Amino acid sequence: MITIERDVVVIGAGASGLTAATALQKAGLTVAVLEARDRVGGRLWTNEIEGAMLEIGGQWVSPDQHALKAMLTELGLTTYPRYRSGRNVYINGAGEVSRFDGEIFPVPAGTEAQIVGLIDQLDALVAEIDPDSPWEHPLAKELDAVSFSRWLETQTDDQEARDNIGMFIAGAMLTKPAHAFSALQALLMAASAGSFSNLVDSDFILDERVVGGLQRVPLVLAQKLGADVFLGQPARSLSWSDTGVTVVADGMTVTARHAIVAVPPPLISRISFNPPLPRRQQQLHQHLSMGFVIKVHAVYETPFWRADDLSGTAFSPYELVHEAYDNTNYEDPRGTLVGFVSDEEADAVFALTADERKARILESLSHYYGEQALHPVVYYESDWGSEEWTRGAYAASFDMGGLVRYGAELRSAVGPISFSCSDMAGKGYQHVDGAIRVGQDAAAAIIAERESAVG
């Protein structure tokens, strides 16, 4: 067991922790980053599976993610646009397949009017929400006491309109059933992206990808930090007082003036704190839980759907795979589709054997793209729910009433301990952009405190 001393110890080598460590090091402070895994990146992970490069975790960059885009420029990383030429596919509750252009699904005129009306209502509410403090909205307590599904029921009797609007927040973002989170949590999700309209516009929210994969952000940051990043070192205990911290990992001990805990909130309790964290923090972490989604990768010899004038973009709240996209890699002659199976649907297919699950998922893809979708040359399921140091995806969200009750203290420091994670972000919530923003803020607070003490 080795012991080292630093100004700041960072627990977690995801985008947020590495951003904080980089900023601290630039300011002249010494750092040690402890990572439980044998790799950096957290929920960003690019890997080669059977000869295909797959982005197992997060991957997209949208135009409003200014912190991420600035980071990409700083690190010299380049992006390319998601393929989107051709027509999109929608499947209704009767199993009827339609091809369409634009953002609104091909539904009956009355349903379309209800969908547009709901989007307008949600955009108006989101415009009143500060993503960094949604609990301050005048109707926050009321909105946090009603589930998103129930709120939709109070707005329209049109089931297909409710199903589609619910899909964008539930299956596609929070990856929980719409009855499991509040209307306020849904508004925060939309506010973090600027508007609800942005969330329903796949050309906006899924605009670009990074050449080589989005994991290159933490990989390059870690490379610059060099020997100050320690892999295979899960933090087991954190002792703290007003004068500093001591973190004990599996093979080392770090003493420091400050600690930044940069892991998802549901994992914070994996660390034994001495003395224990305050009561409010203990309760707060128990009211946050991860969503659950299977990210499905299917690689084909060619992007066959393009020959049929399909963009690869497909949606249906009635399909096992509720959304799918052309995910072909930069300058790759093969074609890749990525699809998503969320919340209760994911629970159900994991009750099947692996072969049965694969068959069910590919069958769902074939409903969008035809018989050729049944025959990928590479097939892979990103199952973050079984990842020991993640335990879900995409991010953590509050249970009913939790956002108003605890949200204001989500990022509050406890003595020398700060918290940093995309799950704690306002702007950029559950995205890499938010991870970077929170990491920058956590570092800035420590730097300001040190400068004040020196001054």
C-alpha positions in Angstrom: 0.0 0.0 0.0 1.5 3.3 -1.1 0.7 6.7 0.4 0.8 9.9 -1.6 -0.1 13.5 -0.8 -1.9 15.9 -3.2 -3.8 19.2 -3.0 -6.9 17.5 -4.4 -8.0 13.8 -4.8 -10.6 13.2 -7.5 -12.6 10.0 -7.3 -13.8 8.9 -10.7 -12.0 9.3 -14.1 -15.1 10.1 -16.2 -15.4 13.3 -18.2 -16.4 15.3 -15.1 -13.6 14.2 -12.8 -11.0 14.5 -15.5 -12.2 18.0 -16.4 -12.0 19.1 -12.8 -8.5 17.5 -12.4 -7.3 19.2 -15.6 -8.5 22.6 -14.5 -6.9 22.2 -11.0 -3.6 21.1 -12.5 -3.6 24.1 -14.8 -4.1 26.4 -11.8 -1.0 24.9 -10.2 -2.6 22.5 -7.8 -1.4 18.9 -7.5 -4.0 16.1 -8.1 -4.6 12.4 -8.0 -7.4 10.8 -9.9 -8.6 7.4 -8.6 -10.6 5.2 -11.0 -12.1 1.9 -10.1 -12.1 0.5 -13.6 -9.2 -0.5 -15.7 -10.0 2.3 -18.1 -11.0 6.0 -18.0 -14.2 7.5 -19.4 -17.0 6.2 -17.1 -20.1 6.1 -19.3 -18.0 7.0 -22.3 -16.6 3.8 -23.8 -15.4 3.0 -27.3 -14.4 -0.5 -27.9 -13.7 -2.9 -30.8 -16.2 -5.8 -30.9 -15.5 -8.5 -33.6 -13.6 -6.0 -35.7 -16.2 -3.2 -35.4 -15.6 0.0 -33.5 -18.7 0.6 -31.3 -19.5 3.5 -29.0 -20.8 1.4 -26.1 -21.7 4.5 -24.1 -22.5 8.2 -24.9 -21.7 9.4 -28.3 -23.6 12.4 -29.7 -22.8 16.2 -29.7 -25.6 18.7 -30.2 -25.2 22.4 -31.3 -26.1 23.9 -27.8 -23.4 21.8 -25.9 -21.0 24.7 -25.9 -18.8 23.4 -23.0 -18.3 20.1 -24.8 -17.7 21.8 -28.2 -15.1 24.1 -26.6 -13.4 21.0 -25.0 -13.3 19.2 -28.4 -11.7 22.3 -30.0 -9.2 22.6 -27.1 -8.2 18.9 -27.4 -8.0 19.0 -31.2 -10.8 16.5 -31.8 -12.9 16.6 -34.9 -16.6 15.8 -35.5 -18.7 14.6 -38.4 -22.5 14.8 -38.9 -24.9 11.9 -38.2 -26.2 10.5 -41.4 -29.8 11.7 -41.9 -30.5 11.8 -45.7 -33.7 10.2 -46.8 -37.0 9.4 -45.1 -37.7 8.5 -41.5 -39.9 5.6 -40.3 -42.8 5.5 -37.8 -44.9 2.6 -36.7 -48.2 3.2 -35.1 -50.1 1.1 -32.5 -51.7 -1.0 -35.2 -48.3 -1.9 -36.6 -48.7 0.2 -39.7 -45.3 1.4 -41.1 -45.1 4.9 -42.5 -42.2 6.8 -44.1 -42.1 10.5 -43.4 -40.1 13.7 -43.6 -39.8 16.4 -40.9 -40.2 16.2 -37.1 -43.9 15.4 -36.6 -44.8 11.7 -37.0 -47.4 10.7 -39.6 -50.4 10.4 -37.3 -54.1 11.4 -37.8 -54.7 15.2 -38.1 -56.3 15.3 -34.6 -53.4 13.5 -33.0 -50.9 15.7 -34.8 -52.7 18.8 -33.4 -52.5 17.3 -29.9 -48.8 16.5 -30.2 -48.1 20.0 -31.5 -50.2 21.5 -28.7 -48.4 19.4 -26.0 -45.0 20.5 -27.4 -46.1 24.1 -27.3 -47.3 23.7 -23.7 -44.1 22.0 -22.6 -41.9 24.6 -24.4 -43.8 27.4 -22.6 -43.2 25.7 -19.2 -39.6 25.0 -20.0 -39.0 28.6 -20.9 -39.9 29.4 -17.3 -37.6 26.8 -15.8 -34.0 27.5 -14.9 -32.3 24.2 -15.4 -29.9 25.0 -12.5 -32.8 25.6 -10.1 -36.0 24.0 -11.3 -37.3 23.8 -7.8 -37.7 27.6 -7.7 -40.5 27.6 -10.3 -43.8 28.8 -8.7 -45.5 25.5 -9.6 -42.5 23.3 -8.8 -44.0 21.5 -5.8 -47.2 20.8 -7.7 -45.3 19.6 -10.8 -43.0 17.4 -8.7 -46.0 15.7 -7.0 -47.6 14.4 -10.3 -46.1 11.8 -12.5 -45.3 12.8 -16.1 -47.8 10.2 -17.4 -50.5 11.6 -15.1 -49.7 15.1 -16.2 -50.1 14.1 -19.9 -53.5 12.5 -19.0 -54.7 15.9 -17.7 -53.7 17.6 -20.9 -55.2 15.3 -23.6 -57.4 12.3 -24.1 -55.4 11.3 -27.2 -53.5 8.1 -26.3 -51.2 8.2 -29.3 -50.2 11.8 -28.6 -49.5 10.9 -25.0 -47.5 7.8 -26.0 -45.3 9.7 -28.3 -44.6 12.7 -26.1 -44.0 10.4 -23.2 -41.5 8.4 -25.3 -39.2 11.3 -25.8 -38.7 11.9 -22.1 -39.3 8.4 -20.6 -37.8 5.8 -23.0 -35.5 8.1 -24.9 -34.0 10.2 -22.1 -34.7 9.2 -18.4 -35.1 5.6 -19.4 -37.7 5.0 -16.8 -41.5 4.5 -17.2 -43.4 7.8 -17.4 -45.2 7.0 -14.3 -42.0 6.7 -12.3 -40.8 10.3 -12.4 -42.5 13.7 -12.0 -43.6 16.3 -14.5 -40.9 18.6 -13.0 -38.2 16.1 -13.6 -39.4 15.9 -17.3 -39.3 19.7 -17.5 -35.7 19.7 -16.2 -34.7 17.1 -18.8 -36.1 19.4 -21.5 -34.8 22.6 -20.0 -31.3 21.1 -19.9 -31.4 20.9 -23.7 -32.9 24.4 -24.1 -36.5 23.4 -25.0 -38.7 20.4 -25.4 -38.6 21.1 -29.1 -34.9 20.4 -29.1 -35.6 17.0 -27.5 -38.0 15.9 -30.2 -35.7 17.1 -33.0 -33.3 14.2 -33.6 -31.4 16.4 -36.1 -30.6 18.8 -33.3 -30.1 16.6 -30.2 -28.2 13.9 -32.2 -26.3 16.2 -34.5 -22.7 15.1 -34.6 -20.2 12.4 -33.5 -16.5 12.6 -32.7 -14.1 10.9 -35.1 -12.8 7.9 -33.1 -15.5 8.1 -30.6 -16.6 10.4 -27.8 -14.4 8.5 -25.3 -11.5 10.3 -26.9 -12.3 13.3 -24.6 -11.5 11.5 -21.3 -8.7 9.5 -23.0 -6.9 12.7 -24.1 -7.5 14.4 -20.8 -6.1 11.4 -18.9 -3.1 11.3 -21.2 -2.3 14.9 -20.4 -2.7 14.2 -16.7 -0.3 11.3 -17.1 0.9 9.6 -13.9 -1.6 11.4 -11.8 -4.4 9.0 -13.0 -4.5 5.7 -11.1 -6.6 2.9 -12.6 -8.0 -0.1 -10.7 -8.2 1.9 -7.5 -11.8 2.0 -6.3 -12.1 4.3 -3.3 -13.2 2.3 -0.3 -13.2 4.9 2.4 -12.9 8.7 2.8 -12.0 10.2 6.2 -12.5 13.9 6.4 -12.3 16.9 8.7 -12.1 20.7 8.2 -8.4 20.4 7.5 -8.5 17.7 4.8 -9.2 14.2 3.6 -7.7 10.8 3.5 -8.9 8.4 0.8 -8.1 4.7 1.0 -8.3 2.7 -2.3 -7.4 -0.9 -3.0 -3.7 -0.3 -3.5 -3.0 3.2 -2.2 -3.9 6.0 0.2 -4.2 9.6 -0.8 -4.1 12.5 1.7 -5.3 15.9 0.3 -6.8 19.2 1.3 -9.9 18.6 -0.9 -11.8 15.7 -2.5 -14.0 15.7 -5.5 -16.4 12.7 -5.7 -17.1 12.4 -9.4 -19.3 9.3 -9.6 -23.0 8.9 -10.2 -25.0 9.7 -7.0 -26.3 6.1 -6.5 -22.6 5.0 -6.3 -21.6 7.5 -3.6 -22.8 5.1 -0.9 -20.2 2.6 -2.1 -17.6 4.8 -0.3 -17.5 4.6 3.5 -17.3 8.1 4.9 -15.8 8.9 8.3 -17.5 10.8 9.8 -20.7 9.9 7.8 -22.1 12.5 5.4 -24.8 14.7 6.8 -28.3 13.4 7.1 -29.6 15.5 4.1 -26.9 14.1 1.9 -27.6 10.5 3.0 -31.3 11.0 2.2 -30.7 12.8 -1.0 -28.6 10.0 -2.5 -31.3 7.4 -1.6 -33.9 9.3 -3.7 -31.9 9.2 -6.9 -31.8 6.1 -9.1 -30.4 5.1 -12.4 -32.5 4.5 -15.5 -32.2 1.3 -17.5 -31.6 1.0 -21.3 -30.1 -1.5 -23.7 -28.1 0.1 -26.4 -28.2 -2.3 -29.4 -25.5 -2.2 -32.1 -26.1 -4.1 -35.4 -23.4 -3.9 -38.0 -24.1 -4.9 -41.7 -21.9 -5.4 -44.7 -23.4 -2.2 -46.2 -25.8 0.5 -45.0 -28.5 -1.2 -47.0 -31.3 1.1 -45.8 -29.8 4.1 -47.7 -30.5 2.4 -51.0 -34.2 2.4 -50.0 -34.0 6.2 -49.4 -34.1 5.7 -45.6 -32.2 7.9 -43.2 -32.0 5.2 -40.6 -34.0 7.3 -38.1 -37.0 5.3 -36.8 -39.5 5.7 -33.9 -42.4 3.9 -32.3 -43.6 3.9 -28.7 -45.2 0.5 -29.7 -42.1 -1.3 -30.7 -39.6 -3.1 -28.5 -36.9 -0.9 -30.1 -38.6 2.4 -29.6 -36.0 4.5 -31.5 -33.1 3.6 -33.9 -30.6 5.6 -36.0 -27.9 5.2 -38.7 -24.8 4.9 -36.6 -22.3 4.2 -39.3 -18.7 5.2 -38.3 -16.7 7.8 -40.1 -15.5 6.6 -43.5 -16.6 3.1 -42.7 -18.0 1.2 -45.8 -20.1 -1.0 -43.5 -23.4 0.2 -42.1 -24.3 0.3 -38.4 -27.7 0.7 -36.8 -28.1 1.6 -33.2 -31.4 1.0 -31.4 -32.6 1.4 -27.8 -34.7 -0.8 -25.6 -35.7 1.0 -22.3 -37.1 0.6 -18.8 -39.8 -2.1 -18.5 -39.2 -3.4 -22.0 -35.5 -3.9 -21.1 -36.6 -5.7 -17.9 -38.7 -8.1 -20.0 -36.1 -9.1 -22.6 -33.5 -9.7 -20.0 -35.8 -12.5 -18.7 -35.1 -14.2 -22.0 -32.0 -16.2 -23.1 -29.4 -14.2 -25.0 -30.4 -15.8 -28.3 -34.1 -15.2 -27.6 -33.4 -11.5 -26.7 -31.3 -11.0 -29.9 -34.0 -12.5 -32.1 -36.7 -10.3 -30.5 -34.6 -7.2 -30.9 -33.6 -7.9 -34.5 -37.2 -8.7 -35.3 -38.2 -5.2 -34.0 -35.5 -3.6 -36.2 -36.8 -5.5 -39.2 -40.2 -3.9 -38.7 -38.5 -0.6 -39.5 -35.9 -1.6 -42.1 -37.1 -4.9 -43.6 -35.8 -8.4 -43.7 -32.1 -7.5 -44.2 -32.0 -6.1 -40.6 -32.3 -9.7 -39.3 -28.8 -10.5 -40.5 -26.0 -8.3 -39.0 -22.4 -9.4 -39.2 -21.8 -8.0 -35.7 -24.4 -7.7 -32.9 -23.7 -6.3 -29.5 -25.8 -5.1 -26.5 -24.5 -2.4 -24.2 -25.9 -3.5 -20.9 -24.9 -0.7 -18.4 -27.2 -2.2 -15.8 -24.7 -4.9 -15.2 -21.6 -2.6 -15.0 -20.3 -2.8 -11.5 -19.2 0.9 -11.4 -22.3 2.3 -13.2 -25.3 0.1 -12.6 -27.6 1.8 -15.1 -28.0 4.3 -17.9 -28.2 6.9 -19.0 -28.2 8.8 -15.7 -29.8 9.2 -12.3 -33.0 11.0 -11.7 -35.1 11.7 -8.6 -38.2 9.8 -7.5 -41.5 11.6 -7.1 -41.1 14.8 -5.1 -37.4 14.3 -4.7 -36.3 17.2 -7.0 -38.1 19.9 -5.0 -37.2 18.2 -1.7 -33.5 17.7 -2.3 -32.4 19.3 -5.6 -31.0 22.5 -4.1 -28.4 20.5 -2.2 -27.4 18.1 -5.0 -24.1 19.8 -5.6 -23.5 21.3 -2.1 -20.0 20.7 -0.8 -19.6 18.9 2.6 -16.6 20.4 4.3 -13.6 19.6 2.0 -15.7 17.3 -0.2 -17.2 18.4 -3.5 -19.4 16.4 -5.9 -19.2 16.5 -9.7 -21.1 14.4 -12.2 -23.4 14.9 -15.3 -26.2 13.6 -13.2 -25.9 16.7 -11.0 -25.9 19.2 -13.9 -28.6 21.7 -14.9 -27.6 22.8 -18.3 -26.4 19.6 -20.1 -28.0 17.3 -17.5 -27.0 13.6 -18.1 -24.8 14.6 -21.1 -21.1 15.1 -21.4 -21.6 18.8 -21.7 -23.1 18.8 -18.2 -20.3 16.6 -16.9 -17.8 19.2 -18.2 -19.7 22.1 -16.8 -20.0 20.6 -13.3 -16.3 19.6 -13.3 -15.3 23.1 -14.2 -17.5 24.5 -11.5 -16.1 22.1 -8.8 -12.5 23.0 -9.8 -13.3 26.7 -9.8 -14.7 26.7 -6.3 -11.6 25.0 -4.9 -9.3 27.3 -6.8 -11.2 30.3 -5.5 -11.0 29.0 -2.0 -7.2 28.5 -2.2 -6.6 31.9 -3.7 -8.7 33.5 -1.0 -6.7 31.7 1.7 -3.4 32.8 0.1 -4.7 36.3 -0.3 
